């Protein structure tokens, strides 16, 4: 997770914590609506993921961005960009999680810890695999524009 350490080094602990909270909140927020969802997101890849769960995760991304914008008092345009970045990051994290599910199915493993030869369950980071580079790249680009 070199990109995560770069995010912390260049943009501070607050930005890193926001990213982690954003992804974890999206993962958690997808569970309740996902259980009640009738339409599967990608049944052949991950039968437990539903469209309702995806919408729950996207809404949590929106809420996280609005709360952070209110806490830091961002101007309206910056807050709108941050909302867009957060929602897109959550969307990318969902597709990253689906990608890891495909790789796990192809290798016949249940969790990423077996796939990556690491002890313990790594399923918590599945959704971060694609989201970290996207989030970092966008933050890097925005900081370059602003400064």
N, C-alpha and C positions, 0 to 999 in steps of 0.2 A: 504494500500500500504506500509506495513511494509518493504518489500524487497527494495522498492525504497528509503526509508529513510536509510536503511542499506547501500545501494550502495553509497549514498552521504556521510554517516558517515565514511565508511571504505576506499572509493576510490576517494572521492572528488566531488566537485560540477561539475567539468569539465566532469567527466565520466557520472554523472547523466544527465547533459545537453545534452551530446552526445546521450545518450539513448533516451531521449525525442525527440530530433531533428530527430534522425534516424526513430523513429516510426511515428512521424508527417509527415516527408518528404515522407515516404513510403505510408501513407494514402492519402496524397495529390497527389503524383505521380501516384497513381493507378486510379485517376479519369479520366483524359483526355484519356489515351489509353483504359481505361475500357469502356468509352462511345462509342468508335469506334470498340470495340471488338464484334465479332460475336459468339464466343463460350463461353457459361456460365461455370463458375468454378464449382458451385454446385447449379444447378437450383432449386432443391427441398428444399434447405436450405436457400439460399439467391440469388434470381434471378438477382439481380443487379450486382453481382460480375462476372467478366469475366476473362478468361485466359490472355487476353492482359493487363488487369489491374494488375494482379498478376505479370506479367513480368515487367510492369512499376515500381511497388513497389520494386521488386528485383534489378532492375537497379539503382534505387535511393539509395538503401542500399549499393550497390557497390560504387557509386559515393561518398556517405557520408564517407565511410571508406577510400577511396583513398585521399579525401580532408583532412581528419583528419591526415592521415599518412604523407602527405606532410607538413602540418602545424607543426606537432611535429617532423618531420624528423626521423620517424621510420626506422630501418633497414629493408631490403627487406623481410626477413623471418617473422619478427614481423608484418610488414604491410600486408603480405599475410595472416597470421593468423587472423589479425583484419578484413580483407575483408571477410574471411570465416565466422567469428563470426557475422559480421554485416548482411550478406546475410542470414545466418541461422536464426538469430534473426527476420528478416523481415518475413521469411517463417513461423516461429513459430507464429508470430503475426497474420498472415493471417489465420492460422488454429485456433488460439485462438478466432479471430473475428467470424469465422464460428461456433465454438463451442458455443459461447454466442448467436449467432443467433438461433441455435437449441434450447437452453434453453428458449430463449424468445418465440419462436414459441410454445413450449410445454406448456408454462404458459399463452399464449395468450396476451402478452404485446408487445408494439411497441418499447419502449426504455428501457435501463437498469435502468434508474432512477425509473421506476415503479416496476421493478423486485427487486431492492435492497432497496426499500422504502427510497429513497433519493430524495430530491427536485432537480429539474433541470434535464437536459439531461446528461446521463452518457455514451452516445454512443461513445464519444471520447476516452474512456478508454477501450472499448471492446477489441481492438487489443493488449493492454498492459497486459491484464490479464495473458496470457500464456508467453508473451515475457519477462516480468520482471524477473521471477524466472530463466528462461533459461539464459538470459544475465548475471544476477548476478552469477549464478553457474559457468558459463564459465570464467568470470572475476576472481572469487575466485580461481578457479582451475589454471588458468594461473599465477596469482600472487603467488600461492604456489609453482609452478614449478620454477618460475624465482627467487624467494627469498630464 
